[in-house]
């Protein structure tokens, strides 16, 4: 083989090695990120062997490489028949996470394995790997995060609906320094965001459909009561809100519903000794709320 033809064969050799490198990279990423083997490993080895045919110059090298390739092909077929790469439910744990509110995608960091740690905060996630393409993405179907005291810090869940895939995300905060619009002290809050998938494919994206802010007050050890909640559209504009009060003596589930202008829309049925809800509430400080792009524990 002259030098010019040898250089020509270097092109497919380099291309096959690049494809093999991609396969090895996907395998390494999944081994680190989720602790699983992928169906990309064996094809990557096969491409690596195949590339050798374009650079070897001696006949005995061709024969030896052909024998190795034939053995590998037979093993590859057997392994593909024996091993199933479909994993409808794969659980893995991580130390850190953050949510991108603009894309609806969660980013997980510091993998710690399939078992929950003995101490410290962590997030446990469930993945569904039913085909090859899902090994290219890192989005779970379900996540639950706990803080150092094992309190539920974050919850994420994907559900199929008639409008498409709905991603529900909730972040809890266990210390709030504010009062309700009616002057009730508030102790904790939960931010609930509903995402709709608007881009299918290998790396799906989600858009915000609506989100809600729910404020609670502790009434005893391990017991809370919802005092105030805000309903907002995708741009953060206030649509309506509800108010309750611990002074209500009839039922803890009594809420007054107000529109975005603070006008009372629905008056709950109450006894004579119940708390009297005002007909209008000043909502000017709460008409709009901007979600941060990166949502992290305690930063919303």
C-alpha positions in Angstrom: 0.0 0.0 0.0 1.5 3.3 -1.1 1.6 6.3 1.2 -1.2 8.2 -0.7 -3.7 5.3 -0.4 -2.7 4.8 3.3 -3.5 8.4 4.0 -6.8 8.0 2.3 -7.7 5.1 4.5 -6.9 7.2 7.6 -10.2 9.1 7.1 -12.6 6.2 7.8 -10.2 5.1 10.6 -10.5 8.4 12.3 -14.3 8.6 11.8 -14.9 5.1 13.2 -12.7 5.9 16.2 -14.6 9.2 16.8 -17.9 7.2 16.8 -16.4 4.6 19.2 -15.2 7.5 21.5 -18.8 8.8 21.6 -20.1 5.3 22.6 -17.4 5.0 25.3 -18.3 8.5 26.5 -22.0 7.6 26.8 -21.0 4.4 28.7 -18.7 6.3 31.1 -21.3 9.0 31.7 -24.1 6.5 32.6 -21.7 4.4 34.8 -20.9 7.5 36.7 -24.3 9.2 36.7 -26.6 6.2 37.2 -24.3 3.2 37.8 -25.6 1.3 34.8 -24.2 -0.3 31.6 -25.5 1.0 28.3 -26.1 -0.7 24.9 -23.5 1.6 23.4 -20.5 -0.2 24.9 -20.4 -3.2 22.6 -21.0 -1.2 19.3 -18.2 1.1 20.4 -15.8 -1.9 20.8 -17.0 -3.2 17.4 -16.3 0.1 15.7 -12.8 0.2 17.3 -12.0 -3.2 15.9 -13.5 -2.3 12.5 -11.3 0.7 12.2 -8.2 -1.4 12.4 -8.9 -2.9 9.0 -8.2 0.5 7.4 -4.7 0.9 8.8 -3.1 -2.6 9.1 -0.6 -3.3 6.3 0.4 -7.0 6.7 -1.7 -10.0 5.7 -1.3 -11.8 9.1 -2.6 -8.7 10.8 -5.7 -8.8 8.6 -6.2 -12.5 9.5 -5.7 -11.9 13.2 -8.0 -8.9 13.3 -10.6 -10.8 11.3 -10.6 -13.7 13.8 -10.9 -11.3 16.7 -13.7 -9.4 15.0 -15.6 -12.7 14.2 -15.3 -13.8 17.9 -16.5 -10.4 19.1 -19.4 -10.5 16.7 -20.5 -13.9 17.9 -20.2 -12.7 21.6 -22.0 -9.5 20.8 -25.0 -11.4 19.3 -25.1 -13.7 22.3 -24.9 -10.9 24.8 -27.6 -8.9 23.0 -29.8 -12.0 23.3 -29.1 -12.6 26.9 -29.0 -9.1 28.3 -31.9 -6.7 28.3 -31.1 -3.0 28.5 -34.7 -2.1 29.3 -34.9 -0.8 32.8 -38.5 0.4 33.6 -37.4 1.4 37.1 -33.9 2.4 38.1 -33.3 4.1 41.5 -30.2 6.2 42.2 -29.3 8.8 44.8 -27.5 12.1 44.7 -26.3 14.8 47.1 -27.2 17.9 45.1 -29.8 19.1 42.7 -31.1 22.3 41.1 -34.1 23.0 38.9 -34.1 25.1 35.7 -37.4 27.0 35.6 -36.9 28.1 32.0 -36.5 24.5 30.6 -38.2 22.5 33.3 -35.2 20.2 33.5 -33.7 19.1 36.8 -29.9 18.9 37.2 -28.5 16.3 39.6 -25.0 16.4 41.1 -22.7 14.2 43.1 -24.0 10.7 42.6 -23.7 8.5 45.7 -25.2 5.1 44.5 -28.3 3.1 44.6 -28.6 3.2 48.4 -29.6 6.2 50.5 -26.8 7.6 52.7 -26.8 7.2 56.5 -26.6 11.0 57.1 -26.9 14.3 55.4 -29.4 15.6 52.8 -29.8 13.8 49.6 -32.2 13.3 46.6 -33.4 9.9 45.4 -34.6 9.6 41.7 -36.3 7.0 39.6 -35.4 6.6 35.9 -37.1 4.7 33.1 -34.6 3.4 30.5 -36.8 1.6 28.0 -34.8 2.3 24.8 -31.4 3.3 23.6 -32.3 7.0 23.3 -33.2 7.3 27.0 -29.6 6.5 27.9 -28.6 9.8 26.2 -30.8 11.9 28.6 -30.5 12.4 32.3 -34.1 13.3 33.2 -35.8 11.2 35.9 -39.5 10.4 36.2 -39.7 10.9 39.9 -37.5 12.6 42.5 -37.8 13.1 46.2 -35.3 15.2 48.1 -34.7 15.3 51.9 -32.7 17.7 54.1 -30.4 16.9 56.9 -33.3 16.3 59.3 -35.0 14.0 56.7 -37.8 16.5 56.0 -39.3 16.4 52.6 -37.6 19.2 50.8 -38.5 18.7 47.1 -40.8 16.5 45.0 -40.8 16.0 41.2 -43.2 13.7 39.3 -44.0 13.2 35.6 -47.5 12.2 34.6 -49.1 11.6 31.2 -52.2 13.7 30.5 -54.4 14.5 27.6 -52.5 17.7 27.1 -49.1 15.9 27.1 -46.5 15.1 29.7 -47.1 17.0 32.9 -44.2 17.6 35.2 -45.1 18.5 38.8 -42.4 20.2 40.9 -42.8 21.2 44.6 -40.2 22.9 46.8 -40.8 23.2 50.6 -39.4 25.9 52.9 -39.6 25.3 56.6 -38.9 28.9 57.8 -40.8 31.9 56.5 -40.5 35.4 57.9 -43.7 37.2 56.8 -47.4 37.6 57.5 -50.4 36.9 55.4 -52.4 39.6 53.7 -54.8 39.4 56.7 -52.0 39.7 59.2 -51.7 36.0 60.1 -48.2 34.8 61.1 -46.8 32.3 58.6 -44.2 29.6 59.4 -43.6 27.6 56.2 -44.4 27.6 52.5 -44.5 25.4 49.4 -44.0 26.4 45.8 -45.7 24.2 43.3 -44.9 24.5 39.6 -46.7 22.7 36.8 -44.7 22.2 33.6 -45.9 20.9 30.2 -43.5 19.2 27.8 -43.3 21.2 24.6 -40.4 19.5 22.9 -40.1 15.8 22.4 -36.9 14.0 21.5 -33.7 13.1 23.2 -33.5 16.2 25.4 -37.1 17.3 26.0 -37.9 20.8 27.3 -40.8 21.9 29.4 -42.7 25.2 29.8 -44.4 26.5 32.8 -48.2 26.1 32.7 -48.9 27.7 36.1 -47.5 27.8 39.6 -48.8 28.2 43.1 -47.5 29.5 46.5 -49.0 27.9 49.6 -48.3 29.3 53.0 -48.9 27.4 56.2 -48.8 27.9 60.0 -47.8 25.4 62.6 -50.6 24.5 65.0 -48.8 21.7 66.9 -46.0 19.3 66.6 -45.9 17.9 63.1 -49.2 19.7 62.3 -49.8 22.6 60.0 -52.7 24.5 58.5 -52.9 26.3 55.1 -53.5 30.0 55.8 -52.8 31.6 52.4 -52.3 30.5 48.8 -51.6 32.3 45.5 -52.4 31.1 42.0 -50.3 32.5 39.2 -50.0 32.1 35.5 -46.8 31.1 33.6 -45.5 34.8 33.7 -46.0 35.0 37.4 -49.1 37.3 37.3 -51.5 36.8 40.1 -54.8 35.1 39.1 -56.5 34.6 42.5 -55.7 33.8 46.1 -57.3 32.3 49.1 -57.2 33.3 52.8 -57.9 31.5 56.0 -57.4 32.3 59.7 -56.7 30.4 62.9 -59.4 32.6 64.5 -62.0 30.7 62.5 -63.9 28.6 65.1 -66.0 26.5 62.8 -63.7 24.5 60.5 -60.0 24.6 59.6 -60.9 24.2 55.9 -62.8 27.4 55.5 -61.2 29.7 52.9 -62.2 33.0 51.3 -61.4 33.3 47.6 -60.2 36.7 46.2 -59.5 37.7 42.6 -56.3 39.4 41.4 -57.6 42.8 42.4 -58.2 41.7 46.0 -62.0 41.6 45.8 -63.8 38.9 47.7 -65.3 36.4 45.2 -66.4 33.5 47.3 -67.6 33.8 50.9 -67.3 30.7 53.0 -70.2 29.4 55.1 -69.3 30.4 58.7 -70.9 30.5 62.1 -71.6 33.6 64.0 -68.3 33.4 66.0 -66.1 32.8 62.9 -63.5 35.2 61.6 -65.0 37.9 59.3 -63.1 38.2 56.0 -62.8 41.7 54.5 -64.4 42.5 51.2 -61.2 43.9 49.7 -57.5 43.3 50.3 -54.6 45.3 49.1 -52.7 43.0 46.6 -50.3 45.6 45.1 -47.1 44.0 46.6 -48.1 40.5 45.3 -49.4 41.2 41.8 -46.4 39.8 40.1 -43.7 37.3 41.1 -40.6 36.2 39.1 -39.3 32.7 39.6 -35.5 32.5 39.7 -34.0 30.7 36.7 -32.1 28.3 38.9 -34.2 26.9 41.8 -32.1 25.5 44.6 -32.9 24.4 48.2 -33.9 27.4 50.2 -33.4 29.9 47.3 -37.0 30.6 46.2 
